[in-house]
Amino acid sequence: MKFQMLFIISLMAIFTTSAVADTVVLMDEQKLKGKVISIDNKYALFELGGQQLKLERTKIKSITFEHESVENLLEYGK
C-alpha cells in the first residue's frame, strides 16, 4: 500500500513537471522539453534535466513557451 502510494505520487510529479515545460524544436526536428532561461541574438540558454544547454539560435527551428514560463519572463525579465 505504501509503495503503491509512493508510485502514484512519483507519476504525478513526472507528469506535472512535463506539463509546464517549454519546447524547443531543433532544425533536425529533435524536440527538447525543459525551461528556456534566456535568449539573446546568438544563443538560447535552455535547462534540461538539471543541465543547462547553450543552443545556437541558427540551430533552433521553433520555441513554444508554456503560459507559466511566459508570465515569468514578462514579470522577471529572465
VMD Tcl script that builds the backbone (N, CA, C; Angstrom):
set m [mol new atoms 234]
animate dup $m
set s [atomselect $m all]
$s set {name element resname resid chain x y z} {
  {N N MET 1 A 0.831 -1.195 0.000}
  {CA C MET 1 A 0.000 0.000 0.000}
  {C C MET 1 A 0.879 1.264 0.000}
  {N N LYS 2 A 1.876 1.286 0.874}
  {CA C LYS 2 A 2.762 2.440 0.969}
  {C C LYS 2 A 3.542 2.621 -0.339}
  {N N PHE 3 A 4.036 1.522 -0.914}
  {CA C PHE 3 A 4.770 1.565 -2.177}
  {C C PHE 3 A 3.862 2.057 -3.301}
  {N N GLN 4 A 2.621 1.594 -3.305}
  {CA C GLN 4 A 1.672 1.992 -4.350}
  {C C GLN 4 A 1.417 3.505 -4.295}
  {N N MET 5 A 1.269 4.062 -3.115}
  {CA C MET 5 A 1.039 5.498 -2.959}
  {C C MET 5 A 2.267 6.282 -3.421}
  {N N LEU 6 A 3.457 5.816 -3.069}
  {CA C LEU 6 A 4.694 6.469 -3.497}
  {C C LEU 6 A 4.815 6.437 -5.021}
  {N N PHE 7 A 4.448 5.321 -5.638}
  {CA C PHE 7 A 4.483 5.184 -7.093}
  {C C PHE 7 A 3.527 6.182 -7.746}
  {N N ILE 8 A 2.333 6.312 -7.226}
  {CA C ILE 8 A 1.341 7.243 -7.782}
  {C C ILE 8 A 1.821 8.683 -7.646}
  {N N ILE 9 A 2.376 9.037 -6.504}
  {CA C ILE 9 A 2.897 10.395 -6.298}
  {C C ILE 9 A 4.051 10.669 -7.255}
  {N N SER 10 A 4.919 9.680 -7.464}
  {CA C SER 10 A 6.033 9.844 -8.406}
  {C C SER 10 A 5.529 10.085 -9.821}
  {N N LEU 11 A 4.533 9.328 -10.250}
  {CA C LEU 11 A 3.956 9.529 -11.582}
  {C C LEU 11 A 3.348 10.918 -11.721}
  {N N MET 12 A 2.652 11.363 -10.689}
  {CA C MET 12 A 2.048 12.699 -10.733}
  {C C MET 12 A 3.131 13.764 -10.863}
  {N N ALA 13 A 4.228 13.611 -10.154}
  {CA C ALA 13 A 5.323 14.584 -10.225}
  {C C ALA 13 A 5.928 14.617 -11.617}
  {N N ILE 14 A 6.092 13.464 -12.228}
  {CA C ILE 14 A 6.655 13.403 -13.579}
  {C C ILE 14 A 5.742 14.105 -14.567}
  {N N PHE 15 A 4.447 13.812 -14.525}
  {CA C PHE 15 A 3.527 14.411 -15.482}
  {C C PHE 15 A 3.306 15.891 -15.215}
  {N N THR 16 A 3.348 16.302 -13.964}
  {CA C THR 16 A 3.205 17.719 -13.645}
  {C C THR 16 A 4.401 18.501 -14.165}
  {N N THR 17 A 5.592 17.974 -14.002}
  {CA C THR 17 A 6.796 18.645 -14.473}
  {C C THR 17 A 6.776 18.804 -15.979}
  {N N SER 18 A 6.411 17.749 -16.699}
  {CA C SER 18 A 6.420 17.835 -18.151}
  {C C SER 18 A 5.287 18.704 -18.669}
  {N N ALA 19 A 4.248 18.915 -17.873}
  {CA C ALA 19 A 3.118 19.718 -18.326}
  {C C ALA 19 A 3.456 21.206 -18.388}
  {N N VAL 20 A 4.477 21.652 -17.666}
  {CA C VAL 20 A 4.819 23.072 -17.673}
  {C C VAL 20 A 6.156 23.333 -18.369}
  {N N ALA 21 A 6.534 22.445 -19.267}
  {CA C ALA 21 A 7.824 22.581 -19.940}
  {C C ALA 21 A 7.710 23.389 -21.225}
  {N N ASP 22 A 8.744 24.189 -21.498}
  {CA C ASP 22 A 8.883 24.845 -22.794}
  {C C ASP 22 A 9.392 23.782 -23.768}
  {N N THR 23 A 9.108 23.960 -25.043}
  {CA C THR 23 A 9.563 23.011 -26.058}
  {C C THR 23 A 10.407 23.732 -27.090}
  {N N VAL 24 A 11.613 23.239 -27.302}
  {CA C VAL 24 A 12.498 23.745 -28.346}
  {C C VAL 24 A 12.569 22.670 -29.427}
  {N N VAL 25 A 12.297 23.062 -30.675}
  {CA C VAL 25 A 12.435 22.150 -31.807}
  {C C VAL 25 A 13.666 22.594 -32.587}
  {N N LEU 26 A 14.607 21.671 -32.735}
  {CA C LEU 26 A 15.830 21.969 -33.468}
  {C C LEU 26 A 15.605 21.777 -34.967}
  {N N MET 27 A 16.516 22.274 -35.773}
  {CA C MET 27 A 16.404 22.169 -37.229}
  {C C MET 27 A 16.323 20.720 -37.705}
  {N N ASP 28 A 16.906 19.785 -36.944}
  {CA C ASP 28 A 16.845 18.369 -37.325}
  {C C ASP 28 A 15.585 17.685 -36.789}
  {N N GLU 29 A 14.606 18.497 -36.330}
  {CA C GLU 29 A 13.303 18.048 -35.811}
  {C C GLU 29 A 13.379 17.419 -34.419}
  {N N GLN 30 A 14.529 17.437 -33.781}
  {CA C GLN 30 A 14.637 16.932 -32.418}
  {C C GLN 30 A 13.894 17.885 -31.494}
  {N N LYS 31 A 13.070 17.339 -30.578}
  {CA C LYS 31 A 12.307 18.156 -29.632}
  {C C LYS 31 A 12.905 18.022 -28.242}
  {N N LEU 32 A 13.114 19.166 -27.603}
  {CA C LEU 32 A 13.636 19.212 -26.243}
  {C C LEU 32 A 12.594 19.872 -25.357}
  {N N LYS 33 A 12.274 19.245 -24.222}
  {CA C LYS 33 A 11.329 19.828 -23.274}
  {C C LYS 33 A 12.081 20.188 -22.008}
  {N N GLY 34 A 11.953 21.429 -21.610}
  {CA C GLY 34 A 12.633 21.918 -20.420}
  {C C GLY 34 A 12.213 23.345 -20.155}
  {N N LYS 35 A 13.177 24.195 -19.798}
  {CA C LYS 35 A 12.861 25.587 -19.481}
  {C C LYS 35 A 13.845 26.512 -20.180}
  {N N VAL 36 A 13.309 27.468 -20.922}
  {CA C VAL 36 A 14.153 28.484 -21.540}
  {C C VAL 36 A 14.545 29.475 -20.453}
  {N N ILE 37 A 15.847 29.641 -20.245}
  {CA C ILE 37 A 16.360 30.543 -19.214}
  {C C ILE 37 A 16.549 31.945 -19.784}
  {N N SER 38 A 17.161 32.022 -20.964}
  {CA C SER 38 A 17.384 33.326 -21.598}
  {C C SER 38 A 17.596 33.131 -23.097}
  {N N ILE 39 A 17.389 34.226 -23.823}
  {CA C ILE 39 A 17.607 34.234 -25.270}
  {C C ILE 39 A 18.276 35.554 -25.626}
  {N N ASP 40 A 19.330 35.484 -26.455}
  {CA C ASP 40 A 19.924 36.706 -26.992}
  {C C ASP 40 A 20.050 36.547 -28.505}
  {N N ASN 41 A 20.811 37.408 -29.147}
  {CA C ASN 41 A 20.913 37.380 -30.608}
  {C C ASN 41 A 21.549 36.108 -31.154}
  {N N LYS 42 A 22.421 35.470 -30.379}
  {CA C LYS 42 A 23.150 34.305 -30.886}
  {C C LYS 42 A 22.755 32.983 -30.241}
  {N N TYR 43 A 22.337 33.024 -28.968}
  {CA C TYR 43 A 22.118 31.792 -28.222}
  {C C TYR 43 A 20.811 31.810 -27.437}
  {N N ALA 44 A 20.333 30.591 -27.156}
  {CA C ALA 44 A 19.246 30.390 -26.202}
  {C C ALA 44 A 19.807 29.486 -25.106}
  {N N LEU 45 A 19.646 29.901 -23.866}
  {CA C LEU 45 A 20.088 29.093 -22.733}
  {C C LEU 45 A 18.881 28.296 -22.263}
  {N N PHE 46 A 19.027 26.976 -22.251}
  {CA C PHE 46 A 17.912 26.068 -22.025}
  {C C PHE 46 A 18.281 25.096 -20.920}
  {N N GLU 47 A 17.383 24.905 -19.951}
  {CA C GLU 47 A 17.625 23.957 -18.868}
  {C C GLU 47 A 16.865 22.674 -19.154}
  {N N LEU 48 A 17.597 21.575 -19.156}
  {CA C LEU 48 A 17.022 20.275 -19.482}
  {C C LEU 48 A 17.548 19.249 -18.489}
  {N N GLY 49 A 16.668 18.717 -17.660}
  {CA C GLY 49 A 17.082 17.702 -16.690}
  {C C GLY 49 A 18.147 18.165 -15.723}
  {N N GLY 50 A 18.085 19.416 -15.306}
  {CA C GLY 50 A 19.062 19.955 -14.370}
  {C C GLY 50 A 20.353 20.441 -15.019}
  {N N GLN 51 A 20.502 20.230 -16.304}
  {CA C GLN 51 A 21.684 20.680 -17.048}
  {C C GLN 51 A 21.321 21.891 -17.897}
  {N N GLN 52 A 22.225 22.839 -18.018}
  {CA C GLN 52 A 21.986 23.992 -18.887}
  {C C GLN 52 A 22.687 23.781 -20.223}
  {N N LEU 53 A 21.930 23.978 -21.300}
  {CA C LEU 53 A 22.459 23.848 -22.653}
  {C C LEU 53 A 22.480 25.212 -23.311}
  {N N LYS 54 A 23.575 25.538 -23.967}
  {CA C LYS 54 A 23.683 26.779 -24.726}
  {C C LYS 54 A 23.473 26.406 -26.190}
  {N N LEU 55 A 22.301 26.753 -26.730}
  {CA C LEU 55 A 21.933 26.370 -28.090}
  {C C LEU 55 A 22.105 27.549 -29.036}
  {N N GLU 56 A 22.762 27.320 -30.167}
  {CA C GLU 56 A 22.878 28.365 -31.179}
  {C C GLU 56 A 21.499 28.602 -31.789}
  {N N ARG 57 A 21.115 29.858 -31.912}
  {CA C ARG 57 A 19.788 30.164 -32.453}
  {C C ARG 57 A 19.636 29.707 -33.891}
  {N N THR 58 A 20.724 29.643 -34.641}
  {CA C THR 58 A 20.644 29.181 -36.030}
  {C C THR 58 A 20.276 27.700 -36.117}
  {N N LYS 59 A 20.420 26.959 -35.010}
  {CA C LYS 59 A 20.082 25.533 -34.977}
  {C C LYS 59 A 18.676 25.293 -34.431}
  {N N ILE 60 A 17.975 26.377 -34.039}
  {CA C ILE 60 A 16.636 26.264 -33.464}
  {C C ILE 60 A 15.596 26.597 -34.524}
  {N N LYS 61 A 14.668 25.667 -34.713}
  {CA C LYS 61 A 13.574 25.880 -35.661}
  {C C LYS 61 A 12.440 26.663 -35.003}
  {N N SER 62 A 12.069 26.267 -33.772}
  {CA C SER 62 A 10.992 26.966 -33.070}
  {C C SER 62 A 11.104 26.754 -31.566}
  {N N ILE 63 A 10.452 27.662 -30.827}
  {CA C ILE 63 A 10.346 27.553 -29.375}
  {C C ILE 63 A 8.890 27.783 -29.014}
  {N N THR 64 A 8.333 26.858 -28.249}
  {CA C THR 64 A 6.970 27.008 -27.750}
  {C C THR 64 A 7.050 27.187 -26.241}
  {N N PHE 65 A 6.535 28.314 -25.768}
  {CA C PHE 65 A 6.555 28.611 -24.341}
  {C C PHE 65 A 5.236 28.202 -23.711}
  {N N GLU 66 A 5.325 27.603 -22.528}
  {CA C GLU 66 A 4.123 27.351 -21.742}
  {C C GLU 66 A 3.731 28.656 -21.064}
  {N N HIS 67 A 2.474 28.804 -20.757}
  {CA C HIS 67 A 1.960 30.062 -20.210}
  {C C HIS 67 A 2.683 30.506 -18.948}
  {N N GLU 68 A 2.941 29.592 -18.042}
  {CA C GLU 68 A 3.610 29.960 -16.793}
  {C C GLU 68 A 4.989 30.542 -17.074}
  {N N SER 69 A 5.726 29.948 -17.996}
  {CA C SER 69 A 7.066 30.435 -18.324}
  {C C SER 69 A 7.031 31.818 -18.944}
  {N N VAL 70 A 6.049 32.063 -19.816}
  {CA C VAL 70 A 5.919 33.374 -20.445}
  {C C VAL 70 A 5.622 34.427 -19.390}
  {N N GLU 71 A 4.752 34.101 -18.449}
  {CA C GLU 71 A 4.453 35.045 -17.372}
  {C C GLU 71 A 5.713 35.350 -16.571}
  {N N ASN 72 A 6.516 34.334 -16.289}
  {CA C ASN 72 A 7.764 34.555 -15.553}
  {C C ASN 72 A 8.717 35.433 -16.344}
  {N N LEU 73 A 8.823 35.204 -17.650}
  {CA C LEU 73 A 9.696 36.032 -18.481}
  {C C LEU 73 A 9.257 37.486 -18.457}
  {N N LEU 74 A 7.966 37.720 -18.546}
  {CA C LEU 74 A 7.453 39.090 -18.548}
  {C C LEU 74 A 7.624 39.751 -17.186}
  {N N GLU 75 A 7.354 38.988 -16.127}
  {CA C GLU 75 A 7.407 39.558 -14.784}
  {C C GLU 75 A 8.838 39.821 -14.322}
  {N N TYR 76 A 9.738 38.879 -14.577}
  {CA C TYR 76 A 11.084 38.978 -14.029}
  {C C TYR 76 A 12.136 39.359 -15.056}
  {N N GLY 77 A 11.763 39.435 -16.319}
  {CA C GLY 77 A 12.707 39.823 -17.358}
  {C C GLY 77 A 13.804 38.809 -17.594}
  {N N LYS 78 A 13.529 37.531 -17.313}
  {CA C LYS 78 A 14.537 36.473 -17.492}
  {C C LYS 78 A 14.237 35.698 -18.740}
}
mol reanalyze $m
mol bondsrecalc $m
mol representation Tube
mol addrep $m
